[in-house]
Amino acid sequence: MGANTSQVTDLSDNASLKALVGTESISENDPFWNQLISFTFVKQRSDFYLFPISFFSQVQNNPRTGNFGALVRVFLGRTKELKISTECQDQLFIWQAHNALFMIRCLVKVFIREMSEEELHHQFSYQERAPGSCGESGSEDLLEELLLNLVHLIVEVPLLDLTYSILFEAVTTLLTFFSYQLFHKEILQEGLIYQHIMKGRCLELTSRLVKTLLYNFIRQEKCPPAAHIFEPKAEGGLLYGLASGVASGLWSVFTLGGAGSRAGTDQENDPLPLSNQSLLLLLVLANLTDGPDWPNPFRQAITCFRNTQDTSALPVELPHTFQINFNSLYTALCEQQRSDQATLLLYTLLHQNANMRTYILSRTDMDNLVMPILEILYHVEDRNSHHVYMALIILLILTEDDAFNRSIHEVVLKNISWYTERSLTEISLGSLLILVVIRTVQFNMTRTRDKYLHTNCLAALANMSAQFRSLHQYAAQRIISLFALLSKKHNKVLEQATQSLRGRQGDNTALPDYAQDLNVIEEVIRMMLEIINSCLCNSLHHNPNLVYALLYKRELFEQFRSHPSFQDIMQNLDTVIGFFSQRLEQAGSDLSVERVQEVIMKGAQALPTDRLKKFPELKFKYVEEDQPEDFFIPYVWSLVFNSGVGLYWNPHGIELFSMDSG
């Protein structure tokens, strides 16, 4: 192995690896380790997975040699000098440290799949050492020491071309340590690794780790070309002999995909492996469950961090708080909404961090954030259901703010390329938002029939309804068209229920639950009527296109006038329809579209507001359900499974979620 490039097919005969997994103990001071970690692999994607599974699994059969612990100590010895090596541009030293950590990560991944956490700890703690070993380190907890050093490495080593690979490997190794959750259906509440990270010596580094992972996401640094990581020396020599071998193979460590990954994910050519992996680790940490007697410090850090421009003093010092550049974070969030994990981060920050939510809502370029969210919903057929939910809940949280609901109608957009159902040469952001949400409701009615999705879509529309301004003609038409679709569906279910009852007189067998279906549809119809009513009561004179659409389809509403569930809300619609119908009759017959619109605009100014009955303001607030971890932890780990760079787990061993759950 050593300075030579190794093919995977050579591994079973490699003397260094045979010694590592053999029965003889090797002191961490032995020159063997220097040779072992001076390697590179030229490998095929599938071969990489065979390597750790078929070969490294032998290590667990020989824990008494302590060779795994020795490898960990070799790595730990090198981490103490990483900062100095970076300053001195000691490429060889950093490369070898990276290789040692890469081997540790491969081993840990196999251990976690094959053994309990207690057995994993034994791999770290077995103390029968070969002559020449360092005896003074025997009292340390090697597992905690490794975790602590990984966190130190991530937060202290600067991100440069030279250090990109080892920083990526440190983030990936930490992520791997938490992968026990993948192999358990139930949500893990505590364990050794959780305790070390959340209440051990790592605790004081919480805010720095969260901040560093966020900045890795913000910076979106591409993986440098291998030639820039290990530049050959002019005279050749040892460094050239080693580094030129690794340069061709190192990139493949970052670009490995995984069986079971969704088609269409780009991790095989992911240009931003550190950014992606840092975001996944951050989401895993933020969603760890609280311990029996300690809160999740990472969630605390995410909840309370502030803008670097915020100089106000805190009334009470919050745990794990820090400051970060909100403008940079906002920009990164706008640019990265194509991925589930960036959308989930945006949701997390909006829902949990009041400082970030206030900042986002104060931006004057909200279209940069809202447009990617609308595009996710528009392509609902191509997105997984969780991504759609997150996008929709983000909209719901945003629409809780009245200033947002007003401002979106002031932003004018031109030529929306991804909206293909109709050419929209000019439309307000508010009208586009309405169009996309209504389209989502209609898609849900015909395909998934998910009540949760319906509820959140209509809640967002309801929150906006009092602030509707200058609705685009097409948006107004779609509001009424959705009501027409609901009306048609209501009549169909009513007819089915009636026919079923007639055909089964005297038959005691169970009937289909048409009553429940009818109740659901009537709830949705009621909500749509309230949304239309809210707009008419609060901003009728701003929305002549909605009045026009209402008059054009006035017959739709007749059947609900006498319905006990809708009588009260129908009074205002009747008043508006009657008032404008009368004015149109007075204006004469065969009116042009332009003349009708003119009559409506003048009538809107003349209609006395006291003629419309006042209803309570429509306001819906997003509230996370009880035990949110039951949703979020499987979701986060499905993202790690599908999008983690260079990570692969056999899908047959996954218990946390089903393979089609994304």
N, C-alpha and C positions, 0 to 999 in steps of 0.2 A: 504494500500500500504506500505509505510514506509519500515521497515526492512524485510518485507515478499516478497517472490517471487510472481509475479502476472502473471496469465494466461490471454491471451487476452480476453477470454470469461468472465473474472471477471470485465473487464474495465467499462462496462456500469453501473455497480453497485458500482464502487469505489468511496468512499466519497470524497477523495482528488481531483480526477479529476472532479467530479461533482461540487465541490466548485470552481475549476479553471475556468470552463466554465459557471458558474452560474451567477446570476445577482448581487451578493454582491461583493463590492470592498474589497480587502484584502491588507493590508499594507505590503510593502516589509520587514518590521521589524517583521512581525507576525511569530511565530514558525511554522506555517503551511508550510512555504516554505521548512524548513529543513526536514519535514516529506515527502513532495511531491517529493523532489529530492533524497531521499534515497530509490531507487527502482531498481529492475531488472525485465526484462520480459523473460519468457520462451515462445517462440512463434514459430509458423510455418511461413514459408516464406510468404505465401499469407496473413496470418493474419496481418502481420506487415503493409501491405498496407491498410488493412481495418481500422486499428487503427487510423492513422492520418486523413484518409479521412472521415470516418463516425463520429468520435468523436471530433477531434480537430477543425473541421470546425464550430462547435458551438461557438467557441471563437469569430469568426468574427461577430456573431450576437449580442455580448455583449461588444462592444468596450468601452462603457462608464464606465465600471467597472475599466478600466485601469489595469486589472489583467495581461494582456500580458506584458505591460510595466513594471509592478512590477517584473514579472519573469525575464525580461531582466536585470533589475537593480540588482536583486539578483545575477545573473550570473556576471555582471560587478563588483559587490562588491568582488566577489571571485577571479576574474582574477588578481586583484591587488596583491594578495598574492600567486599566483601560483608558482612564482619562489622560494619564501621562502619555500612553501610547498614541492616543489621538493627537495630542499636542505635538508629539514628535513625528507624527505620520508613520508610525511603525506598522506597516501594512501586514507583515508576516504575523506579528503578535496578535493583531485583531482578527486576522483570518483564522488562526489556530483556535482562538477563543470561540469564534463563531462555530467552527467545526465541532468542538467539544460540546457546546450547547445544543447543536443540531442532533448529535448522537444521544444526549440526555433526553431531549424532547421525544425522539423516536422510541426510546426505551420506556419513558413515562407513559406514552400513549398506549403501548402494548400492555404495560402493567395495569393501567386503569381499566382496560377492557377485560383483563384476565383475573384481577384480584381485588379484594376489599381494600378500603382505605387503611385499615390496620396492617394488612399484609404489605401494602405499599410503604408504610412507615418503617416496617422491618427492613425493607430493601435499603432504606436510607440509614438505618440505625445499627445494623449488624456490626459488631466491633471486633471480631476476630481478625486481627491485622497481621500482615507479613512483617518480618524484621525490617527495620528501617522506616516504619510508618511514623507519622507525627502523633505522639501519644497525647499531647496536651489538648487536642481537639476532640477527644472522645466524649467530653461531657456536653458538647453542643448538640442542639437538635438540628441535624443536617438538613431536614426538610424545610424547617422554618428559615434556616440560614440561606438556602437556595432561593426560596421565595423572596426573602428580604433583598438579596443581592440582585435578583431580576428587577425588582421595583427600583432599587437604587440605579441600576444600569439604565433603565428607561428614562428616569427623571434627570439623571446627571450627565450622561454622555451626550454631547451635542450631535444633532442630526446633520451629517455631512455625507458626501459620496463615500468616503472611507468607512463610515460607521453604519450606513444604511442597512447592510445585511445583518449585522449583529443586533441592531435595534429591532428589526423585523422579527428575528428569531426569538428575542426576549419576549416580545409581545405575544408571539405565537405559542411559546412555551407556557406562559401564564394562562393563556386561553385553554391550552391542553389540560392543565391541572384541574380546571373546573369541569372537564368533560365527563366526570362521573354522572352528572345529571342526565346525559344522553341515554344511559343504560338503566334508568329507573323511571317507572311510570309515575310514581308519586313525586311530589316536589320535595327536594332535599332541604331540610331545615337547618342542619348544622353538621359539623364534621371537623376533622383536624385542619384541613386546608382552609375552610371557612374561618375557623378560629384564628389561625395564623395571620390571615389576610385582614380580618375585620377587628381583631382585638389584641393581636400580638404586637411585635415590634414594628410591623408594617403600618400600624394604625397612624403613626405620626406623619407618614408620607402620603396619606389619603388625598389631601387637596392637591399636592404636587403631581400625583399620578393622574388624577382626573384632568387637571389642567394640561399636562403633557399630552395625554391621549386626545383631548379636544384640539390642541394645537397641531398634532399630527394630522387630524382630520381637516383642519382649516388650511394647512399648508399645501395639501394635495401634491406632495413631492413625488415625482416619478422615480421609479427605480433607476439608478444611474447605469449606463452601459457597463458591462463587466470590465471593459478595458480601462474605464475611469476608476474602478474600484481598486484594481491591482495593476498599476502601471509598471511595465518592465523597466529594469535598470539598464543603462546604456551598455554596461560591461557584462550583462547577464549575471551569472553567479547563482547562489542558492535561492535568493528571493525570486529571480526570474524563473528558475527551474520549477519552483513550487507554484508561484502565482500564475504563471502562464498556463499551467495545467488547470487551475481552479477557475480561471476566468471564463473558459468556454462552458463550464458546467454549472456555475453558481446560479445563473439566471433561471435554470430549470427548477431550482428549489422553490422559486417564487411562482412559477407558472403552471404548477400541477393542478389539474382539475380533479374531479372525483366521480366515480360511478354513483349513480343515484342523484347527482346534481341535475337541476332542471335544464332542459335544453334552452339555450338562449342566454344563460349566464355567461359572463365574459371573463371568468377568473383565469381561464387558460392563457389569456393574453392580457391580464390585468396590469395596466401601466402604473397603478397606484396601490401596490400591495400593502405598504405600511399604513397608509391612510385608511384603507378598507379594514385591515386587521385591527387597528387601534380603535376604530368605531365599534367593531364587533365586541372587542374586549370591554370597552366602556359600557355597552348595553348589557353585557353579561353581569358586570360588577354592579351596575345600577339596579338590576332586577334580582340580586341575591335577596333571599328572605332574611328578615331580622332574626337574630339569635334569641335564645330564651331570655337573656338578660342584657342584650346589647342591640342597639339599632344598627341598620346598615349604614356605615359611615359614608359610603360612596353616594348613596341616595341623598344623604344630608348635604354633601358637597355640591351635588347637582342642583339641589333645591335652593341654595343660598348664594351661589357665586354672583359677583357683581361686575359691572362695566369698569374698565380701567379709567374711564373719565368720571366715574362717580367718586367724588371726594368727600361726600357727607359721612359724618361719624355714625357708626351703628349704635343704637340705644342699648343693645345687648350684643355681646360678642357671640356670634354663632359658631358652632363647631365646624371645622374643616372649610371655612369660607376662603375664597380667594378672588382675585380680579382677573378678567380676561377681556380682550378687545371684542366688544359686541358687534362692531361693524364688520370685522373680519369673519366672525362666526356667522352672522346673518348672510353675508355674501356666499360663504361656503354652503350654507343650508339651501340658498336659492339655486345654486349651481348643481347640487347633487341629488335633487329629489327623484331622479330616475330610479334610485335604489330603495328597496324596502327599509334598509337600516338607516338611511338618512331621513326618511319620512318618520320612522319611529323615534329618532333623536329629536326631530322637530316637535313631534307630539309630546315627548317627555319634557322638553324645555317649556313648551307652552302651558302644559298642565301643572308642572311642579315648580317652576322657577318664576315667581312673580316679577322679578326684575327683568328677566328676558322677555316675558310676555308684554310688559309695559313698553319696553324698547321696540319690539316688533310692531306693536299697534301704533307706535308714534311715527313709524317710517312713512315717508311720502312716496316711496316707490314700492308699495305693497304688491303691485302687479307682478314684480319679479319673483315674489314668493307664491302668490295665489295662482298664477298661470300654470306652473308645473303641477300644482295640486289638482287643478281642473283637468289638466291633460291626463293625469292618472285616472281620474273618474271617467273621462271621456272614452278611454280605452279599457273600460271595465271588463270587456270580454277577454282581454289578454293579460289581465293582472290577477294575482291570487287574491282571495277574498280578504285576507288580513291586511294587505296593502290598501285595498279599497276602503276598509273600515277605518284605518288610520287616517287616510286622506280626508274622509268624510268627517271624522271627529275633529280634525284640525279646523275644518271649515266651521263646524258647530261652535268650537271654542272662540274662533275669531268673530263669529256673528253675535256673540254675547255682548259685544262692544258696539254701542250706538254710533260712535265716531267712525268706526270701520264701516258700518252699514251705510252711512252717509257718503263717505269718501269714495267708495267703490263705484258709485254712480257718476263721479266727477272725472274718473280716469277713462279716457277714450282710446280704444284699441283699433288698429287697422289691419285688415287682411290676416285673419287667424288661419294659418296654413293647415293646422291639424284638425280644425273643425270642418269636416267634409260634407255634412248633410245639406248644407246651404252656404252659399257664398256670403260671408259677412265682411263687407268692405269697411264698415265702421260701426262699432258697437261699444257701449260702456262695459267696464269690467263687471259691474253689478248685473247687467242684463245677461252677459255671458255666463256668469255664475249661476243665475236662475236657469238658463237653458241646460247647462250641464247637469245640475242637480235634478231637474225634471226628467231629463233623459235617463239618469241613473234609476229614478223611481220606475220609469216605464220598463227599463230593462229588467229590473227586479220583479216586476209584476208578471212578466212573460216568461222569465227563466227561473231565478232562484227562489222567489217568493219568501224572502227573509224579512220577517216583521221588524227585526232590529234595524235593518238597513232602511226600511220605510220610515220608521220613527225618527231616525236621525236626519234623513233628508228633509222631511217635513218640518222638523224642529228648526233646522237652519233657515228654511224658507220663511217660517213663522217669525223668527227673530228679525229677519230683514224686512218683513212686509210693511211695517209702519214707515219705513224709510225708503220704500221704492220711489225712484225718481226717473222720469223720462224713459220709461220702459221701452225698449226697442219693440217695433211692431211684431217681430217674430217671437220675442220672449212673451209678449202678451198673448199671442195666439197659442203658444205652447202651454201656458197656464190653463187656458180654457180647454185646450185639447186633452190635457191630463184629466180635467174634470169630466170630459165626455167619455174618456176611456173608463173611468171609475163608475160612471153612471151606467154604461153598457154592461160592465162586469156585475154591478149590483143587480141589474134586471135579470141577467143570466142565472145568477145564483138563486134569486128569488123564484124564478121559473122552475129551476131544478128542484128546489125544496117543495114547491107546490105539487109538481108531478110525482115526486117520490111519495108524498103523503097520500095522494089519490090512489096510487098504484099499490099501496101497502095497507090499505084499510083491513083491520083484522089480523094483520101479520105482525107478530111480536118480535121479529128479528131486528137487530140493531140498524138504525138508520145512519147514513152518513151525517156527519156533524155540520149540516148546512147552517144551523143557527150560529155556530161559532164563526164560520166563514163570513156570514152576513154581518155579524158584529164587527169583525175586523174591517171589512169594506166600509161599513157605515162610520167607523171611527176615522178612517182616512178621508172619506167624503166630508165629514164634519170639519176636519182639520183644513181641508182645501177651501171650504166655504169661509172658515175663519180667516184664512190668509187673504182671500179676496176681499172680505169685509174689512179687514185691518187696513188694507191699502186704500179702499174707498173712503173710510172714515178719516184717515190721517193725511192722505196725499192725493185725493181724487183729481184736483186741479193740475197736478204734476204728471198725470198718467192718462192722457186722452186715448192712447192706443189700447189700454186695458178696457176702458169704457166701450170703445168701438168693438173690440172682440166680444165683450159681454153682450152687447146689443145684437151682434151678428148671430150669436148662438143662444139667444134668450130662451128658446123653447126647451133647452136642456134642463133648465131650472124649474120648470113648471111642476114636474112630478114630485119635487121635494118641498113644494110650498106647504102642503098639508101634512107632511110627515112629522110625527111628534118629535123626532130627534133633531129636526132642522128648522122648525117653525120660527124660533126666535131669531136665528141668524139670517133667515130668508127675508125678514122684514126689511132690512136695509137694502138687500139686493133688489127686492121688489120696488122699493122707493126709487132707487137709482134708475132701474130699467124703465119704470113708469114715467119718471120725470123726463128722461132723455127721449123716450119714444114719443111723448107728447110734443116736445119741441121739434122733433124731426117731422112729425105730421103737420105741424104748423108751417114748417119750411117748404112744404110742397112734396110732390111725388117725383120719381125718377131723378133723385139727387145723385150727383157724382160723388166719388169717394172723397175728393177734396172738399166738396160742400158739406158732406156729413161730418168730416173732421172739424170743419170750421164751426158748425153748429154745436158739436160736442165741446170744443174749447171755450166757446162763449157760455154755454150752459154750465160748464164746470165752475165758472166764476159766479154764476147766478144762483146755484143751488145752496140754500141756507143749510149751514152745517148742523143746526139744531134739529133738522128733520131726520137725521140719522141717529139711531140709538147707540149709546156708548157701551162698549164692552171692555172688560179688563184687557190691559195690554198683553200681547202674546210675548212671553219671555220663557225660554227654555235654557237650562244650564246643564252642561255635561257633568255627570257625576260618575266616577269610576265605580264599577260594581264591587261587591264584597269579594274578597280573595282574588284580587286582580292577577296575582301570580299564576293562577291556574290557566290564564290566557297568555300572559306575557312571557313566562319562562319557556314554555314549548315553542312559542313564536320566535323568540330570540335564538334559541338553539337550532331551530329549523333554518334560520338565516346563516348561522355559523356552519351548519352542515352543508348548505347549498352554495354559500358564497365565500367561505373561508379559503384563503389562498394557500395552496400547498398542504391542505388538511384533507384527510380522507378517513372515513370510518365505514366499515362494512354495514350496509343498510340493514342487513338481516339481524344485527345485534341491537338496533335502536329500539328503545322501549318508550321514550318520552312522547313521540308523536308518530303518526302513521306517515308512510312515504308520500301519500297524496294530500297531506294536510296543508301544503303550501300553495 
